[in-house]
């Protein structure tokens, strides 16, 4: 009797296990949870600050003819600036981002200019600049973009009073402010602030280097009061280099997109 009960119990257990296994096999498999993927497509704005320097090839020339009166020499200056801007990016595939942007820089990159023929000197400042361009970036990590950029730029330069280079006394001459246009190339890195353990889904930081090349300009030397031409120009062809760090806000970043791969 005991043997019969044991045999029946074993048969029931085996039957139950087989039924459970059969039911499990018939149930559909659950899809794995989606993997988070950063989404870089959308509008953004930024603001920041930086430092820069400019170098300019200069020489004195005759106003009427442009004939050089001195050898070419390089002048320069440096300073600090603020920057604001915005743009739009497209994430064209999981690894690449392209975009358009514009920005404005304001501050004072200050240096010297000279008329070596007359022994005059003055202070020249780049007061502001703007740029519009495109950028191409590669995602070295889902939340970190390394990029290069380039485009068109404009700049505004101050006028200056001229002084005797040895005496430091005003000579009664000055120059007026002027604008120069040109082009730029640069690059940088932009990263989401979450990588530092901060909960800031839409906030990013970017650090960027830029090199801008502007057209040459014949700066007229003018007589104070009358603005009459002295007859000499200071030819000025600037090259400006800057590096800046900005805080970026992306409007579409509220949460990452998802992928099931």
C-alpha positions as a Markdown table, in Angstrom:
| # | Residue | x | y | z |
|---|---|---|---|---|
| 1 | Unk | 0.0 | 0.0 | 0.0 |
| 2 | Unk | 2.8 | 2.4 | 0.9 |
| 3 | Unk | 4.5 | 1.6 | -2.4 |
| 4 | Unk | 1.3 | 2.4 | -4.3 |
| 5 | Unk | 0.9 | 5.8 | -2.5 |
| 6 | Unk | 4.6 | 6.7 | -3.3 |
| 7 | Unk | 4.1 | 5.8 | -6.9 |
| 8 | Unk | 0.9 | 7.9 | -7.2 |
| 9 | Unk | 2.6 | 10.9 | -5.5 |
| 10 | Unk | 5.6 | 10.8 | -7.8 |
| 11 | Unk | 3.3 | 10.5 | -10.9 |
| 12 | Unk | 1.3 | 13.6 | -9.8 |
| 13 | Unk | 4.4 | 15.6 | -9.1 |
| 14 | Unk | 5.9 | 14.7 | -12.5 |
| 15 | Unk | 2.6 | 15.6 | -14.2 |
| 16 | Unk | 2.5 | 19.0 | -12.5 |
| 17 | Unk | 6.1 | 19.9 | -13.4 |
| 18 | Unk | 5.5 | 18.9 | -17.0 |
| 19 | Unk | 2.4 | 21.1 | -17.2 |
| 20 | Unk | 4.2 | 24.1 | -15.6 |
| 21 | Unk | 7.1 | 23.7 | -18.0 |
| 22 | Unk | 4.7 | 23.4 | -21.0 |
| 23 | Unk | 2.8 | 26.6 | -19.9 |
| 24 | Unk | 6.1 | 28.5 | -19.5 |
| 25 | Unk | 7.1 | 27.4 | -23.0 |
| 26 | Unk | 3.9 | 28.7 | -24.4 |
| 27 | Unk | 4.1 | 32.1 | -22.7 |
| 28 | Unk | 5.5 | 34.9 | -24.9 |
| 29 | Unk | 9.0 | 36.2 | -24.0 |
| 30 | Unk | 9.1 | 39.7 | -22.6 |
| 31 | Unk | 11.2 | 42.2 | -24.6 |
| 32 | Unk | 14.3 | 43.5 | -22.8 |
| 33 | Unk | 14.0 | 47.1 | -21.4 |
| 34 | Unk | 14.9 | 49.9 | -23.8 |
| 35 | Unk | 18.4 | 51.3 | -23.6 |
| 36 | Unk | 18.7 | 55.0 | -23.0 |
| 37 | Unk | 20.3 | 57.0 | -25.9 |
| 38 | Unk | 21.1 | 60.7 | -25.9 |
| 39 | Unk | 19.2 | 62.8 | -28.3 |
| 40 | Unk | 21.1 | 65.9 | -29.6 |
| 41 | Unk | 18.6 | 67.1 | -32.1 |
| 42 | Unk | 17.0 | 70.5 | -31.2 |
| 43 | Unk | 17.5 | 74.2 | -30.3 |
| 44 | Unk | 20.0 | 75.5 | -27.7 |
| 45 | Unk | 21.2 | 78.8 | -26.2 |
| 46 | Unk | 24.4 | 79.5 | -24.3 |
| 47 | Unk | 26.3 | 82.2 | -22.4 |
| 48 | Unk | 29.8 | 82.3 | -21.1 |
| 49 | Unk | 33.2 | 84.1 | -21.0 |
| 50 | Unk | 36.7 | 83.7 | -22.2 |
| 51 | Unk | 40.0 | 85.3 | -23.1 |
| 52 | Unk | 41.8 | 86.0 | -26.3 |
| 53 | Unk | 44.6 | 87.7 | -28.1 |
| 54 | Unk | 45.1 | 89.3 | -31.5 |
| 55 | Unk | 48.1 | 89.8 | -33.7 |
| 56 | Unk | 48.2 | 92.2 | -36.7 |
| 57 | Unk | 50.7 | 92.7 | -39.5 |
| 58 | Unk | 51.1 | 96.5 | -39.8 |
| 59 | Unk | 53.0 | 99.0 | -41.9 |
| 60 | Unk | 52.7 | 102.8 | -42.7 |
| 61 | Unk | 51.7 | 103.8 | -46.2 |
| 62 | Unk | 50.8 | 106.9 | -48.2 |
| 63 | Unk | 47.1 | 107.6 | -48.1 |
| 64 | Unk | 46.7 | 108.6 | -51.7 |
| 65 | Unk | 48.7 | 105.8 | -53.3 |
| 66 | Unk | 49.0 | 103.0 | -50.7 |
| 67 | Unk | 52.8 | 103.0 | -51.2 |
| 68 | Unk | 54.6 | 101.6 | -48.2 |
| 69 | Unk | 56.7 | 104.0 | -46.1 |
| 70 | Unk | 57.9 | 101.4 | -43.5 |
| 71 | Unk | 58.7 | 97.8 | -43.2 |
| 72 | Unk | 56.0 | 95.3 | -42.0 |
| 73 | Unk | 55.9 | 94.7 | -38.3 |
| 74 | Unk | 53.6 | 92.7 | -36.0 |
| 75 | Unk | 51.5 | 94.3 | -33.2 |
| 76 | Unk | 49.3 | 92.6 | -30.7 |
| 77 | Unk | 47.0 | 92.7 | -27.8 |
| 78 | Unk | 45.0 | 90.6 | -25.4 |
| 79 | Unk | 42.0 | 90.7 | -23.0 |
| 80 | Unk | 38.7 | 89.2 | -21.8 |
| 81 | Unk | 35.2 | 89.0 | -23.2 |
| 82 | Unk | 31.7 | 87.7 | -22.7 |
| 83 | Unk | 29.7 | 85.7 | -25.2 |
| 84 | Unk | 26.1 | 84.7 | -25.9 |
| 85 | Unk | 24.6 | 82.7 | -28.7 |
| 86 | Unk | 22.3 | 79.9 | -29.9 |
| 87 | Unk | 21.9 | 77.3 | -32.6 |
| 88 | Unk | 20.2 | 74.1 | -33.8 |
| 89 | Unk | 21.7 | 70.6 | -34.0 |
| 90 | Unk | 20.7 | 67.5 | -35.9 |
| 91 | Unk | 21.8 | 64.0 | -34.8 |
| 92 | Unk | 22.1 | 62.4 | -38.2 |
| 93 | Unk | 23.0 | 58.9 | -36.8 |
| 94 | Unk | 23.9 | 57.5 | -33.4 |
| 95 | Unk | 27.5 | 58.9 | -33.6 |
| 96 | Unk | 27.4 | 62.1 | -35.6 |
| 97 | Unk | 25.8 | 65.6 | -35.1 |
| 98 | Unk | 25.7 | 68.5 | -37.5 |
| 99 | Unk | 24.4 | 72.0 | -36.7 |
| 100 | Unk | 24.2 | 75.7 | -37.4 |
| 101 | Unk | 24.8 | 78.5 | -34.9 |
| 102 | Unk | 25.4 | 82.2 | -34.3 |
| 103 | Unk | 27.1 | 84.1 | -31.4 |
| 104 | Unk | 28.2 | 87.5 | -30.2 |
| 105 | Unk | 31.3 | 88.4 | -28.2 |
| 106 | Unk | 31.7 | 91.7 | -26.3 |
| 107 | Unk | 34.7 | 92.9 | -24.2 |
| 108 | Unk | 38.1 | 94.4 | -24.9 |
| 109 | Unk | 41.1 | 92.8 | -26.5 |
| 110 | Unk | 43.5 | 95.6 | -26.1 |
| 111 | Unk | 46.9 | 96.2 | -27.7 |
| 112 | Unk | 49.1 | 98.8 | -29.6 |
| 113 | Unk | 49.5 | 100.2 | -33.1 |
| 114 | Unk | 52.3 | 102.4 | -34.3 |
| 115 | Unk | 53.3 | 104.7 | -37.1 |
| 116 | Unk | 57.1 | 104.2 | -37.1 |
| 117 | Unk | 57.6 | 106.9 | -39.7 |
| 118 | Unk | 56.3 | 109.7 | -37.5 |
| 119 | Unk | 57.2 | 107.9 | -34.2 |
| 120 | Unk | 53.5 | 107.8 | -33.1 |
| 121 | Unk | 51.7 | 105.1 | -31.1 |
| 122 | Unk | 48.2 | 104.4 | -30.0 |
| 123 | Unk | 46.0 | 101.8 | -28.3 |
| 124 | Unk | 43.8 | 99.6 | -30.5 |
| 125 | Unk | 40.9 | 97.5 | -29.0 |
| 126 | Unk | 38.7 | 94.8 | -30.5 |
| 127 | Unk | 35.4 | 95.8 | -28.8 |
| 128 | Unk | 33.0 | 93.1 | -30.1 |
| 129 | Unk | 32.6 | 90.5 | -32.8 |
| 130 | Unk | 29.9 | 88.2 | -34.2 |
| 131 | Unk | 30.0 | 84.9 | -36.0 |
| 132 | Unk | 27.6 | 82.6 | -37.9 |
| 133 | Unk | 28.7 | 79.2 | -38.9 |
| 134 | Unk | 28.3 | 75.4 | -39.0 |
| 135 | Unk | 29.7 | 72.6 | -36.9 |
| 136 | Unk | 30.3 | 68.9 | -37.2 |
| 137 | Unk | 30.6 | 66.7 | -34.1 |
| 138 | Unk | 31.2 | 63.2 | -33.1 |
| 139 | Unk | 29.8 | 61.6 | -29.9 |
| 140 | Unk | 32.8 | 60.2 | -28.0 |
| 141 | Unk | 30.2 | 59.2 | -25.4 |
| 142 | Unk | 26.4 | 59.5 | -25.5 |
| 143 | Unk | 26.5 | 62.8 | -23.5 |
| 144 | Unk | 29.8 | 64.1 | -24.8 |
| 145 | Unk | 30.2 | 65.8 | -28.2 |
| 146 | Unk | 33.6 | 66.7 | -29.7 |
| 147 | Unk | 33.3 | 69.1 | -32.7 |
| 148 | Unk | 34.9 | 71.3 | -35.2 |
| 149 | Unk | 33.3 | 74.5 | -36.6 |
| 150 | Unk | 33.8 | 77.3 | -39.1 |
| 151 | Unk | 32.0 | 80.2 | -40.8 |
| 152 | Unk | 31.8 | 83.9 | -41.3 |
| 153 | Unk | 32.7 | 86.6 | -38.7 |
| 154 | Unk | 32.6 | 90.3 | -38.3 |
| 155 | Unk | 34.5 | 92.5 | -35.8 |
| 156 | Unk | 34.5 | 96.1 | -34.5 |
| 157 | Unk | 37.7 | 98.0 | -33.6 |
| 158 | Unk | 38.1 | 101.2 | -31.6 |
| 159 | Unk | 39.7 | 104.4 | -32.7 |
| 160 | Unk | 42.6 | 105.9 | -30.7 |
| 161 | Unk | 44.5 | 109.1 | -29.9 |
| 162 | Unk | 48.1 | 109.1 | -31.2 |
| 163 | Unk | 51.0 | 109.9 | -28.9 |
| 164 | Unk | 54.7 | 110.5 | -29.4 |
| 165 | Unk | 56.3 | 107.1 | -28.9 |
| 166 | Unk | 59.2 | 108.6 | -26.9 |
| 167 | Unk | 57.5 | 111.6 | -25.1 |
| 168 | Unk | 54.1 | 110.0 | -24.5 |
| 169 | Unk | 52.5 | 113.4 | -25.3 |
| 170 | Unk | 49.5 | 113.8 | -27.6 |
| 171 | Unk | 50.4 | 114.8 | -31.1 |
| 172 | Unk | 47.0 | 116.2 | -32.2 |
| 173 | Unk | 46.2 | 113.2 | -34.4 |
| 174 | Unk | 43.8 | 110.3 | -34.0 |
| 175 | Unk | 42.2 | 107.4 | -35.8 |
| 176 | Unk | 38.5 | 106.5 | -36.1 |
| 177 | Unk | 36.8 | 103.2 | -35.2 |
| 178 | Unk | 36.3 | 100.6 | -38.0 |
| 179 | Unk | 34.7 | 97.2 | -38.8 |
| 180 | Unk | 36.4 | 94.2 | -40.4 |
| 181 | Unk | 34.9 | 91.0 | -41.7 |
| 182 | Unk | 36.5 | 87.6 | -42.3 |
| 183 | Unk | 36.2 | 83.9 | -41.6 |
| 184 | Unk | 36.9 | 81.6 | -38.7 |
| 185 | Unk | 37.7 | 77.9 | -37.8 |
| 186 | Unk | 37.6 | 76.3 | -34.4 |
| 187 | Unk | 36.5 | 73.4 | -32.3 |
| 188 | Unk | 35.6 | 72.2 | -28.8 |
| 189 | Unk | 33.9 | 69.8 | -26.5 |
| 190 | Unk | 30.4 | 69.9 | -25.1 |
| 191 | Unk | 29.1 | 67.6 | -22.3 |
| 192 | Unk | 26.0 | 67.1 | -20.3 |
| 193 | Unk | 26.5 | 68.2 | -16.7 |
| 194 | Unk | 25.0 | 64.9 | -15.4 |
| 195 | Unk | 28.4 | 63.4 | -15.9 |
| 196 | Unk | 29.5 | 65.3 | -12.7 |
| 197 | Unk | 26.8 | 63.7 | -10.6 |
| 198 | Unk | 24.5 | 66.8 | -11.0 |
| 199 | Unk | 20.9 | 66.2 | -11.9 |
| 200 | Unk | 20.6 | 68.7 | -14.8 |
| 201 | Unk | 19.0 | 67.0 | -17.8 |
| 202 | Unk | 19.0 | 70.0 | -20.2 |
| 203 | Unk | 22.2 | 71.7 | -19.0 |
| 204 | Unk | 25.6 | 71.4 | -20.7 |
| 205 | Unk | 29.0 | 73.0 | -20.6 |
| 206 | Unk | 31.2 | 73.6 | -23.7 |
| 207 | Unk | 34.7 | 74.8 | -24.1 |
| 208 | Unk | 35.8 | 76.1 | -27.5 |
| 209 | Unk | 38.9 | 77.5 | -29.3 |
| 210 | Unk | 38.4 | 79.8 | -32.3 |
| 211 | Unk | 40.8 | 81.4 | -34.8 |
| 212 | Unk | 39.5 | 84.3 | -36.8 |
| 213 | Unk | 41.1 | 85.9 | -39.8 |
| 214 | Unk | 40.0 | 89.4 | -40.8 |
| 215 | Unk | 40.5 | 91.5 | -43.9 |
| 216 | Unk | 43.2 | 94.2 | -43.9 |
| 217 | Unk | 42.3 | 97.9 | -43.4 |
| 218 | Unk | 44.1 | 101.1 | -44.1 |
| 219 | Unk | 43.5 | 103.1 | -40.8 |
| 220 | Unk | 43.6 | 106.9 | -41.7 |
| 221 | Unk | 45.6 | 109.2 | -39.4 |
| 222 | Unk | 43.4 | 112.3 | -38.9 |
| 223 | Unk | 43.9 | 115.7 | -37.4 |
| 224 | Unk | 42.0 | 116.4 | -34.2 |
| 225 | Unk | 39.1 | 118.7 | -34.5 |
| 226 | Unk | 38.9 | 118.8 | -38.3 |
| 227 | Unk | 39.3 | 115.1 | -39.2 |
| 228 | Unk | 41.6 | 116.2 | -42.1 |
| 229 | Unk | 43.8 | 113.5 | -43.5 |
| 230 | Unk | 47.3 | 113.6 | -42.4 |
| 231 | Unk | 48.5 | 111.7 | -45.5 |
| 232 | Unk | 49.6 | 108.5 | -43.8 |
| 233 | Unk | 47.7 | 105.3 | -43.1 |
| 234 | Unk | 48.5 | 102.5 | -40.7 |
| 235 | Unk | 47.7 | 99.3 | -42.6 |
| 236 | Unk | 46.2 | 96.7 | -40.2 |
| 237 | Unk | 45.5 | 93.0 | -40.9 |
| 238 | Unk | 44.3 | 91.2 | -37.7 |
| 239 | Unk | 44.3 | 87.6 | -36.6 |
| 240 | Unk | 42.3 | 86.9 | -33.4 |
| 241 | Unk | 42.4 | 83.8 | -31.3 |
| 242 | Unk | 40.0 | 83.1 | -28.4 |
| 243 | Unk | 39.1 | 80.4 | -26.0 |
| 244 | Unk | 35.8 | 80.4 | -24.0 |
| 245 | Unk | 33.7 | 78.3 | -21.7 |
| 246 | Unk | 29.9 | 78.5 | -21.8 |
| 247 | Unk | 26.9 | 77.2 | -20.0 |
| 248 | Unk | 24.4 | 75.6 | -22.6 |
| 249 | Unk | 20.7 | 74.9 | -22.3 |
| 250 | Unk | 19.1 | 72.4 | -24.7 |
| 251 | Unk | 15.3 | 72.9 | -24.9 |
| 252 | Unk | 14.5 | 69.3 | -26.1 |
| 253 | Unk | 16.7 | 67.4 | -23.7 |
| 254 | Unk | 14.0 | 66.9 | -21.0 |
| 255 | Unk | 14.7 | 63.1 | -21.1 |
| 256 | Unk | 16.8 | 61.0 | -23.3 |
| 257 | Unk | 15.3 | 59.2 | -26.3 |
| 258 | Unk | 15.2 | 55.4 | -26.2 |
| 259 | Unk | 16.3 | 52.6 | -28.4 |
| 260 | Unk | 15.5 | 48.8 | -28.4 |
| 261 | Unk | 18.7 | 47.6 | -30.1 |
